[in-house]
Each structure stands twice: as structure tokens, then as C-alpha cells.
């Protein structure tokens, strides 16, 4: 029935008043939070409903984190293509492996990525599935995510322009076929009364789509009410390509195509100037900040303090595990805070609570579900995780719950994860999942994928 209760905890609500409650409890019924109050109050309500509450002594309840940009299939590719920049890494690793990706690989990657997410406090993933060499891969990921109990914002990735003559034919998409697939998937899987899945269009980048292709994508997006997420300003390539191909700056390319809307999630946003930021503000564009992949690929540092000063919504994300090498939002929390402190020279430029808010309510606003998830408030979906610092020497001792999570946490400290009212992790056990079997299968499928890859096809 997706109901439950937690008592004897601290609760970090991430509500508008940033309330942190002590000796508190939370109760949820039929997927939604029905009460937050003192331990005594929640214990009494739980007893009336016949619910046995979880005793969370020494623990803190946080809202589930929202990873606003991922490439789930890349979970098979951890550690490949290290020490390269984006322009080297994509054609060397993603292009060649993407050609041979099949259903069994997608299923294995989705299962393992969901496990890593759940164990690190993530309840919602915005996925950009960027390679589709054969039909049917979208349905495999969507159905597997549903089986694993993770909330999925599914972005159907595509490109209709080849960056070079050697770019694999298998990864160039027919836009009409993409739109037809997205419309079918939306009708088959999306249920906005119970938002465990939401469809997105995920065009590649300025270099991967023609102007007409992007304009057609925007028209289709509006016609069927499917929002768009896209890599923008990740490197200097966007401006270079748009100037050479269209005689305009990238920001003009995006604005004239109609891409920039309040529903649009702009991913990376590293190489942006004040004018670009002002245009984003004018259109209320939402931003997904991916610090770890930006650092690993040496793309640069997104001007997050300037985004926040302008009043833009900023969320944070892992990006794919082929560039980040993990699907762990706890790492992203700490990296976000430290990156901007050191680049600004200001230790207060982003506080621990600021970063937590970006990972929760920032993500919720980015995906248009701020009234459903992102904070612990009565009426919202029961998406949360329990953090117990005494489970790990890394996490212990804890004086401040938010600082403890952001600066001193690891997955061992997360003992319980609840998604849409369903407990999926409890006392370090993934419920209804053969974790060891899933990970062993992922290892086998990762090796199978690499064995089938012809790396001589790398498109330089």
C-alpha cells in the first residue's frame, strides 16, 4: 500500500523555511506524506493506522535527491576513455560502443545504475539515452527502471547531423521516427497522476542537430507536451559550430529555434557569458550543473554563482558514468560545494545547505515536479532517504546534519530509501532485488559490450 512511518529522527525538510526538526517523525499513506511532527504525535498516528514505525534513532531524514542529467547505459563504461577531453572521449568511447549496444546491455546497466542511485540517496533520475543503434532500447530502460522502483524522467536522445564523415551511420536518427517513438512511449508509459515516469526529448547538442531539426523538435515538443533537455555550452564547440555553420552565436541559435522555455533543462552551461545568462533568465531556463564530468573532461567550471545571482533555477547531476565514473550524487554534493569555493576564493559562495537545495528542490523545479517531490512536506510524494552517521567512520561524528551529508558522507551511511512511498532499501538491504546477481551480470554484459566493439571505428 506504499505507506509507512519514521520516528525518533531529525528531519531536514528543505521547505521554504529550511526547517530542521529534532525528535521528529514522518508518516506517509498511499505514496504521499500525510503528517510530519514530533515523535510522540507520529507514533500515535501510526498506531491508529496499524503502521509499525521505523525507529530512526541517531539518523536524519532527507528528501530524495534528483539527478537531473544522466546517461544510464554508460554505467557499463566506467573507467574507459580516462584522461581525455570531450572532443576526444566521445568519438573514442561512446560512438564505437554505442553502435553495438543491445537490449541485454541496457537492462544490465539500468539495473546497476538504479542500485547505485538508491544506495546513495537518489530517488529520481533524468536520463538522456543518447544512442539508439537498434529499435526497442527505450522500452527496455523504462520497464527495467519501473521494476527497480526508481523514478525516471526518460529523455530519448537523438541527432540528425554527423560531425564528421566517419560518424557511425547507426547513430544518426530520422526525426520523424524519433517523434513517432516518443509519442508512442508517452501514451504507453506516462501517467501524470502517478509521476514515476515522464517523457523528455533529448537532442544531442548544437553540433548534432541542424537548425531545422532543432526547430522541428521544438514544434513537436509543444504539440505533444513533452519537454526538452539538451547539452548546451559544455565546451567552446557550441559557439564555434554555430558561428561556422549558421553565422550566429550559439545563444542566438537556441533562441531563434524556440528551444529556450521554462520547461527546458539546459545541461552543463560551462562556457556562458553575462549576455547568455541574461537570455536564459529572460526565458526562465532551468540548468543542470554537472561538476564532476566537467572536471574529468577538463571542460571548465560553470558560472553557478552567476546563475544563482541572476535568479535561475540550478540543479545538480552526475552525468554518465563513462565520464563521471560513478552514479553517486553524494560525490556531486561535495564536489559542487568545493569546486565553487576554490574557483571563487569565497568559502561562503555555496553553503552546504545551498548545495543540498540544488540537489532536491532545484531538481524538482527543473523537472516541473516541485509540488510533488524535492522537499518533505505534507501532501508531497514520499521520496526520502535515511542517513545514519554511525554506520560509517567517514560519516561519524555528525554535528550538523546538512554539513555531515554534504562533506562527510558515503553510501554506507544511507540505510533506508523510500521512493513514491515504497521502501526500496532498508537496513542496508535492497528489497526484492538480487544485488549480487545484478552486479555480476553487469560485469559480464560490460565485458560482452567491449568484446563486440570495434574501436578502430573511432570517429576522429
N, C-alpha and C positions, 0 to 999 in steps of 0.2 A: 504493500500500500504506500510505499515511499514516505513513511512517517517515522519520527524519532525525536530524541531529546538529548541534550548535553547539559550537565550541571557541574558546579564547583570549578568553573573556568574563568579566565579572563577572556573578554570578548572585544576584539578590535573591530569596530563596526564599519569603519571607513564611510560613515554617513557625513552629511554636510557639516556637522558639528565636530567631526573627528572624535567621537566618544570612544573611550576605552573603559569598559565595565569590569569591575572586580567582583569576585564571589558571585558570578552570574551564570545564567543558563539560557539556553535557546531551545525552542520547540518548533517542530515543523510537522505539518499534516498534509497529505496528498500533494507532495512536492513543494509546498510553499511554507515559508516561515509564518507561524501563527502567533508566536509570543517570544519576547525577549525580556528578561527581568532577573530578579535575584534568584539564587539557587533555591531558596525556600518556595518562591512562587512557581518556578518552573517544575520543581519536583512534585508539587501538589497538582498542577495541571496535568502532568504526565501520568500521575497515578489515576486521576479521573478518567483518562483516555485509555488506560491499560497499557501504557508505553513504559518500558523499562529504560530509564535514562542512563546514558554513558557518564560515568564518574571521571571527569577530566582534571582531577587534582594535579597541580603543577603545570597545567597546559594552557595554551592560548588558542582561541578560535579566530581564524581569519577568513575573509571572503575568498572564494576560489579565484585563482589568478587566470587572466585571459591573455593568451599568447596570440597576438594579432598578426603574426606572419610566420608561416612555416612551409616547408616542403617535405611532407611526411615520407614520401618514397625515399628521400635522401638518408633516412635512418640506416639504410643498408650500406652507405658510403662513408661512414665515419673514418677519418684518418687518410683518405685518398686525396691527392692533389694538394698536400700541405705546402706552405711557403710559396704560394703563387698569388698574383693579383687577380682581380675578377676576369680581366680580358684573357688571361692565360688559363685560369681554372675552369671556366665554363666549357670551352671547347675541348679541353683536355680530359675532363672527368664527366661532366653532366651530359654533353652531347653523345659521346660514344656509349655510355652505359644506358642512357635514355632510349636508345634505339632498340635494345634487347629486353627492356622491361616488360614483364608479363604479369598475369593475374596472381600467380603464386608469390611473386616478389612483392607486389603491392600489399597483399594480405599480410605477409610476414612483417613488412615494415610498419604497417598501420597498427598491428597488434603490439609490437615492441615500443613504438613511439607513444602509444596510449599508456603503456605501463610506466614509461619514464615520466610522462606528464603527470599521471595520477600520483606517483610516488614523490613528486616534487611540487605538489600543491596546485597544479593546473587543472582546471575543470572545463575550459573552453579553448579550442584551437581554431584559428583561421588558417586554413590550408590553401596554398597555391600549388595545385597539381600541374606542374609545368610541362610534362612530356607525355604524349599520347600516341605511341607508335602503333597500337592496335586498338580497336573498339572495345568498350566494356570496362575499362580500368576505373572509371569514375564510380560505377556501381559497386565495384569490389571494395574501394576505400570507404564509401558511405556505409555500406552494410557492415563492414568489419568494425568501423567506429561505433556503430549502433550496438553491436554485440559487446564491445568493450565498455560501453557506458559513458563514453566521452562526448561532450557537446562539440559539434563540428560545424563550423562555417566553411562550406566547401566551395573553393574557387576553382573553376575549370580554366586552367591555363591554356594559352594558345598564342601563336604568332603566324602571320601570313607573309612575312618578308624574311629573306635569308640574308644574313650579314655578310656571307662570303659564298663563293661558288661551291665550296666544299661542305657547306652546311647540310646535314643529313635530310634527304627528301622526306623520310619518315616522320620528321618533327615539324614539318610545315603543315599548317592546318587550313582547311576550307572553312571559311567563316560561316557559310550557310549551314554546314554540317555541325559546327560547334553550337550555333544558336539553336538548332533543332534538338541537339542533345541536352543542352541546358534547360530548355523549355520542358522536355520530357522528364528530366530528373526532378525539376521543381514540382511538376504535377504528381510524380510518383512518391517523392520522399518528404517534401517540405510541408510541415504542419505548424503554422504560426501560432496556433493555440497551445502548442507544447514545443517551444523552440529548441529542440535538440539538434536540429539541422536547419541551416539557412544557406541558400544558394548565392554564389557570387560569380561574376565574370572576372577573369584574371588575365587580361592581355599582358604580354611579356614586358615590354619596355619601349621607349621611343625608337630604338633600333630594330625592334622586332615586328612593328606594325606600320603599315602605310597610313598616311593621313586619312584616306578614305576608309581604310579598315577600322581605325580608331573611331571615326565619326559614325560608322555603321554600328559599331559596338555600343556607343553611347545611345543611339536611337533605339536599339534593341533593349538595352538596359531599362530605358524609360517605359517602353511599350509593355514589358513583362514584369516590371518592378523587381529587377534583380540588380543589386548594387555592384560596383566595380572596385577592385583593388589592383594595384599595379606598382611595379618598381619604377621609381622616379628619382632623378638626381643622385643615383647611387655613386656614380663617378662623373668625370667630365665628359663622358661619352654622349650623354643626352644632348648637351648643347652642341657638341661637335657634329653629331649626326644631323640634328635639326637644322643647323646652320648650313651644312654642306648639301643636304637633300632638299630643304624647303626654303632656305634663305631667311630663317627666323630663329629666334631663341626658343629653347625648349618650353619655357613658360608660356609663350605665345602659341606654340603647337598644342599644348594641353588645353589652354583656354579656348582657342578657336574651335577645337574639336568638340567642345562641350563636356569634356571629361571632369572638370572641376565642379563638384557639387558637395553639399553637406554629407552625402552618403558615401563619398569616395574615400577609400583608405589609401593614402599615399605612403609607399613603403621606402624606407631608407632616408631620403631627403637630406643627403650629406652635402652636396655641392649647391647650396642655395644662398642667394644674396638677399639684401633687405627688400628689393623690389619683388623677388619671387615670394618672399614671406608675406608681403602686403597683399599680393594677389591671392595667395592661399587663404588669408584672413577674410578677404572680400567674399570668397566663396565658401567659407567655413569648412574647408577641407580637414579631414582627420589624418593624423600622422602615426605611423608605426615606426618606432625607433628600434634599430637592431644593432646595438653597440658591439656585441661580440663578433659577429660576422664582418662588420665594418672594420674592426681592428685586425682580425685574422687575415682578411684580404687586403689590408692596408688601404682601404677606400677613403678613410678620413673620419672626421668627427662631425656628426650632425649638430647644427646650432640649436640644440634643445632649449637652452636658456632663452634664446631669442624667440623661439616658438612660444614658449610659455609667457614671456613678456607681452607678446602680441595677442595672447588670449586664445591660442589654438589648442585644440584637444590633442594631447600627446599620449600615446600608449607605448608599451614596450613588447619586444618579441625575441624569440630565439633565432629565427631564420632556420634554414635547413641544416641538418646535422652534417652535411658534406662540407659546409663552410664554418659552421659553429663548432661542430664535433660533439654536440650534445643537444638534448631537447629539454633542458633543465632551466626553468625560469628562476630558480634560486640564484643561479650564477648570473643571470641577466640583471636581477635586482642589484647585486653588489657591484657588478661591472658598470652599470649605468651611473650609480652614485659616484664611484671612484673616478671614472673617465672624465666626468664634467668638473669635478673638483680640481683634478690635476691640470686640465687644459685651461680652466678659467683662473686658477690660482686663488679660488674663493671656496673655502671649506663649507660654506653655507649655501652655495649656489643651488644644490639639490639636497634636501634633507632626506633622511631615511623614510619619513612619512610621505614626502613628495613622491618618491620612487614607488612605494607601496601603492599609493593612489593611482599612479600611472599604470601599474600592473593590474589594477582591479577596476575602479570606476573609469579610468581613462580608456581601458579596453572596452568596457561596457558601452561608453558613449561612442566609441569608434564603430562598433557593430550595431548601433541603434537599439541596444537592449538595456539601456540604463535604468529602465523601470522594472526590469526583470532580474538582473544579476549585477554584480560589481560591489555590492555592499550588503551588510547584514541588517536588514530592516524588515519589519512585519509586512507581509504581502509579497515579498520578493521570493524568487526561487531559492530553494535550499541548496546553494552551492557554497561549500566551505571546506576548510581543512583544519586539522588539529595539530598544533606544534607543541611538542613536549621536549624541552631542552635537556632534561636529564637522561634522555635516550642516547646522547652522543656527547663525547668530550669536546667536539667542535662547537656545539651549541651551548654548553654549560660553563659557567653560570650565566643566568639571564637576569639583568636588572631592568632593562626596558624592553618590552615585548617587540616593538617595531624595529628598534636597533638590533635586537637579537636575531630577528628573522633576516633583515637585510644584510647585516655584516658578519653574522656568526652562525649561519645555518648550513645544514646539509640534509640529504634525504632521510637519514636515519631519525631526524627529529620529527618528521611528519608521520604520525601514527594513525591518522584517520582522514579519509577524503570522502566527501559527500557530493554527489552530482545530481541535481534535479530531485533531491530528496532520497536518493538511493545511496546507501553506503557501499562504496566500491573498494575501499581499503580500510581495514580495522585491525588494530594491534599488529601492525606490520604484515598483515596477510591480505593479499589481493583476493577478494571474494569471487568465487565462481570462475577463477582463471588458473590455468596450469602455467604459472610464471616460468618455471624452469624449462618446460616443454616449448613454450613460445620463444624463449630466448635461444634455445638450442636450434630451433627451426630457423630463426632469423639468421643465425650464424651460417647455417647450411645454404640458405637462399642467397645470402650476400656473396658467398663463395661461388655459388652457381652463376649469379649475375656477372661477376667479374670473369669467370671462366668463359662465358659466352661473348664477352665484349671484345671487339676488335679495336684496340687502342690506336692502331695505325690509321683509323678513320678520323682521328682528332682533327677538327676543323680549325685551322690556324687563321 
